[in-house]
Amino acid sequence: MKKPLLDVIFASEKRKKILLLLQDGPKQMEFLLRSLDTTRQALLPQLKTLEEHYLLFHFGDAYELTTIGKLTAKEMNPLLKSLEVFDSDIDYWGTRKLDFVPPHLLKRINELGKCSIINPPLTDIHAIQAKFLKANKRSDSIFVVTTFFFANYNTLFSELIESNVDIHFIIDPSLYEKLQTETDTGLREIIKNKRVHLFVYNKKMEFISFAFNDYCILMRILESSGANDHKMLVCPGQSALAWGKELLEYYLKDSKPITGL
């Protein structure tokens, strides 16, 4: 009697790794033995199980995925990478409010890759932000979607402009109202600069902020209860940045430009 394919694949770490190793074409037995750091005696039963369930076949000493095996391996990869993202800190991810991410990007959360969760004391939050802002000055552009501005935002904007950085900010309606009533002449002049692109989102934002420069994404995500515990998620790498750009575009399509306050 055949086992369910889920048991065949995920009940054995070796079988799972074999399918992934064969994704890009047939491999000789010696390659599999070296890659898995195992013996022929230990590997043959696993290969036989995969072959009995029509996931691979062999010719001579080479092994190759069947059509079913190729389809299975193709779907496994993003799932396993998504699990790696969540496994980095399941207590963090399991207590986050993730509704702000559209379904098509949530499905591809594996693209964030290896992220770090930073839980700074309240006294160190500005120091962490300062490191991100330092990287902003070395970037060609920064993109921010946020529900708040730091108290010294005028200085931060001016420094970025002086560093020839293009600034793209999307703010939520409540922050826009606050700026309209409390903004000084400094910011009114700053947003007239050609490097500054300010937008207001026309709906409520269900997160604190997310931002990215040329190096990484920095996100502050609410807890499931809606509370803010001040934890920050930092994700470096080109795949994460491409994901972040799509998330920005999702919010940009429901935003309108601000040309004056």
N, C-alpha and C positions, 0 to 999 in steps of 0.2 A: 504493500500500500504506500502510495506516494505521500510525502509530507507536504503541508502547506508551504508555498514558496517563501512566505515571510519567515517561517522557521528555518528553512534551508539557508536563507541568506543571513539573517540576523542572529541566529542561535550560535553561529560560529564566526569568530573574528577572522580566522583564516579564509573561510569561504567568501566572506565579504571583501577581504583584501584581494583575493584572486580575481574577482569580477572587476574590481577597480583597476588592477594591473593590466587586464586584458582589454581595457576600453579602447586603446589606440592601436590595436592589432594583435595578431598571434604572437605568442612568446614561447621560447624553448623552455623545457623543464628546468635546465640549469639556471636560467634567468629567474624563474619563480622561486627556486630554492634559495638563491642568493638574496633576493628581495625580501623574502619572508623569514630568512635566517632559520631554516628548518631542514629536516632530512626528507629524502624521497619516501621512506617508510611512513613518516607522519603525514606527508602531503597527499599521497596517492588516494587514501580513503576520502579526503575532502574533494579532490578532483572527480572521483567516481560519483559521489553524491550529486555534484553539480551537473555531471554528464547525464546521470539517470533522470534528472529533472529538466533536461533539454536546455540548460543554460550555457553549456559549452560542449565542444567536441574536440577530438584530437586526431592528428594524423602524424604517425611516427612519434617523435618526442616533443611535438609542438601542440599548443593548445590555443583555441580560438573561441570567441563568443558566438553563440547562435543568434538569430534575429531576436528571439525572446531575451537572451542574455544581454544583447546590446541595448534594447529598450529598458531593461531593468537597471543596468549599470548607469545609463544616462539619467534616470530619475533618482538613483541613489545618491549621486554626487552632491546635488544641491541640498538634499535633505540632511546628509551627514555634515555638510558645512554649516547648515543652519543650526544643527544640534551643537556643533563646536562653539558657535557664537553664544548660544544660551548656556552651555556648560561652563563658559568662562566665569559666570557668576549667576547660577540659576535663581538664587535668592533675590538678586537684583531684578532680573528679567521677569521673574514670576510675580513681582509686586509692582510692576509698572503699568501705567495707563498708555496703551499703544494705539488707541483709536485714532490718534492724529496722523498715523501713517496710512496712506491709501492701500487697499488690498493688494494691488499689483506689486507694490514695493515691499509690503510686509511679507509677501510670498518669496521675495528675493532678499530677505534680510541677511542671508548667508554672505551677500556681497560686502557687508560691513567688515568681514574678516575678523582678525584678532583685535578686540577692543580692550581698553582698560577702564575700570570703574574707579573713580577717584572719590573718596569720601573725606573731604578736608574739614577740619574744625572751622567754625564760622569765622574765626580770626584769620584763616588762611585762604578763604575763598578768593579774595582780591589778588592774592599772590599767584594762585593758579590761573586766574583770568589774565594776569599780567604776562605770564609765559605765552599764552595763546596770542595776546595782543602783540607781543614781540615778534612772533612768527608772522603775524599779519603784515607787519612793516616790511618783511622780506618777500611778500607775495605781490603778484600783479593785481589781484582782486581779492576782495572778501565779500562773502554773502552771509547775511544774517536774517533770520526770522525770529522775532522776539516780542515778548510782552512787557519788557522793561528796558530802561536805559540806566547806565551807571550815573552817579551824581556828577562825575567829571566827563560826561560824554562830549562836551564841547572841545575839551583838550584832546580827547582820543580822536575825534574826527579831524581836528586840525593837524595832528601828528601824522595821520594816515595820508592826508592830502599832501603834506610836505614830503612824504616818502613816495609820492606818485602812485598811490594805491587807489584803484577804482573801488568805490564803496557802494554796495547794494544792500539796502535794509528794507524789510517788510515788517511793519508793526501792526499790532492788533488795534481794533477800534477804541478801546479804553485808553490805551497809551496815546493814540492820536488826539483824543479829546483833552488829555492832560497837557500835551505839548501845546495845543492851541491856546490854552489858558495860562500856562506857566512859562512858556518859552521866552528866553531873553533874546536880544538882538543878535547875539553871537551865533546861535543856531540858525536863525532866520537867514543870516548871510552865508553860513556854511552850506545850506542846502541849495543855494544858488550856484555853487561851484559845479563845473561840468563833470567832475569826477564822482559826485554824489548822486545816487539814484535812490530816492525814498518812495516807498509805496505803503498804502494802508490796505490791510486785508478786510474783506467785508463781512467776515464771520468771526465768532469767538474762537480763540486758539486754545486747544486742550493740552498745552504743554508750556514750559517756561521759555525755552529758546532752543534753537539749533543754529549752528554757524559753521562755516568752513572757509579755509583759505587754500593756499596751494599745497598744504602739507597734511592736514587732517580735518576731521569733523569733531566738533565739540557740541554735545547735546545735554540739555537739562530736562529730564522727563519727569512728569508728575507720578506720584504713587497712585495705585489703583483707587484709593480713597479720595484722590484729588489733592492730597497734602504734598508739600515740597520739602524733601529731606536734604536738599542741597547737594546730592550726589551728582557727579558729572561723568559722562560717558565720552571717552576719547578714542576715535577710530582713525588710524593713519592708513595711507595707501591709496593707489589710484582707483581701485575698485570701489572703495568706500566713498571717495570723492565723486565718482560718477553717480553713485546711488544718491548722494546728497544733492547733486545738481538736479536730479529728477524730482526729488522731494521739494526743492526750492521751486521748480517750474510748476509743480502741482499747486503750490500756494500763490504763485505769481499770477496764474490764470484767473484767480478770483480777487485780484488786487488792482487798485488804481493808483496811478502816480500822484505824488504830492509835489507841487511846484512852489508852494509857499505856505507859510503859517500865519 
